[in-house]
Amino acid sequence: MIRRMLAFRTVAGLAALMLLAAIAATAIASTATAVAGDWEGTLDTGNGTLRVVIHLSEDKDGKLTGNLDSPDQGATGIGMTTITYKEPDLHFEIASIGGSFDGKLTKSSDAIEGVWKQGSGSLPLIFKRAGKSK
């Protein structure tokens, strides 16, 4: 009788742990999904403006991948080397151009407000979902 109770408790405990792991995995995946998609922004350099477009997607493991386009400079598909998103904070780096971005997803999830850094300079940058009015 005692062995059955212990076995039942062990099985119940393992089932609870598996359920918690599944819930955590779903929460992580849905968090990344919040920023997945295409985003557009404009950098004011002081000498003009540059449009910047980022494309963020989620791979099969829930990890974010992405690249950046700079249409005014004719540059497309510049790969992001690091991307982290922990709601509401988004950070990405692009080693090939020495650039990085740190921003926050707004509560309405329609913009990411932050700072673009490249070399020794930094500029405010707001990304809005592509296709939405600005």
N, C-alpha and C positions, 0 to 999 in steps of 0.2 A: 504494500500500500504506500509506504513512504517512498519507495523507488518510483512508483507511478507519479506521485505528486512532484517529485524532483524532476522527472523527465518532462512532465507537463509544464512546469515552470521554466525549464530550460528552453523548450520549444516555443513557449509563449514569449520569452525574452528575446530569442532570436528573431521571431516574427516581428516583434516591435522594433528591433534594431533595423531590420530590412525595410520596414515601412518608413522609418525616419530617414534612412538613406535615400529612398526613392523620393520622398518629399523634398529633401535637400537638393537632390539632383534636378528636380523639376523647378525649384526656386532659382537655382543658378542659371538654368537654360532660359527661363522666362525673363530673368534680369537682362541677359545679353540681348534678347529679342527686343527689348525696349529701345535700344539704339541701333539695331540692325536697319539698314536701308541706305538711301542716298540723301546726302545733306549738302546744302550750298551755303557759302558765306562769301564775304568780300573783305579783303584786307585794305585798309587805308594806309598807304606807305608814306604819306606826306608829299610824295611826288606823283600821286595818282592812285588808282585802285587796281587790285588784282582779284579776280574771281577764283575761288577755291572750292572744289567739290570733293567730298569724301564718300567712299562706298564701303560700308561696313556690312559684313555678313557673318553668319554663324555656321560653323562647320558641323559635321555630324556628332561631334563630341561636345557641342555647346560652346566651343572656343571662338572668340571673335577673330576675324581676319579682315584686312582692308587695304585699300589703296587710295591715293590722292591724285586728282587732276588739277592742273593750273591752266585752264583754257586760254587765258590771255597770253600765256607764255608757250602755248602749243605743247604742253607736257601732259601726258596721260599715263595712268597705271603705275604711278610711283608707289612701290610697295612699302607698307608699314612694317617695321621690324618688331615693334612692341605695341600691344594694345591691352589696356586693362580697363575694366568697367566694374565699379562697385557703386551701385545706385546711391547718389546721383552722379558720381564722379567718373569722368571719362579721361583717360590719358592715352596718348599714342605718340610714338617716335618714328621718325623716318631717317635712318642713319645715312642714307645716300645723299641727303641734302642738309644734314645737320639740323633738322627741324623737329619740334615737338609741340604738342598741344595739351593743355590742361583746362578742362571745362566741367560744367555741371549741366545735366539735363534738367530743364525746367519742369515744374510740377505738372504743367499741361502737356509735357512730352513733345512739344512742337519746336523746341529750340535747344541748342547746346551753347551756353554762354561761357566764354573763357578767354585764354591768352595763347597766342601763337608765339613761339620762341624759335629764333633761327640765328645762329652765330651769337653775337652779343646783344642783339635786339629782341624786343618783345612788343607785340601789338595786340590790342583787343580783337577778338574774332567771335562772331556769333554765327553758328550754323543753323539753318532752318531746313526743315524737311523739303526735299526737292519736290516740285510740283505744287506746293502750297503757296498762297500769296504771301508776299514779303512785306 
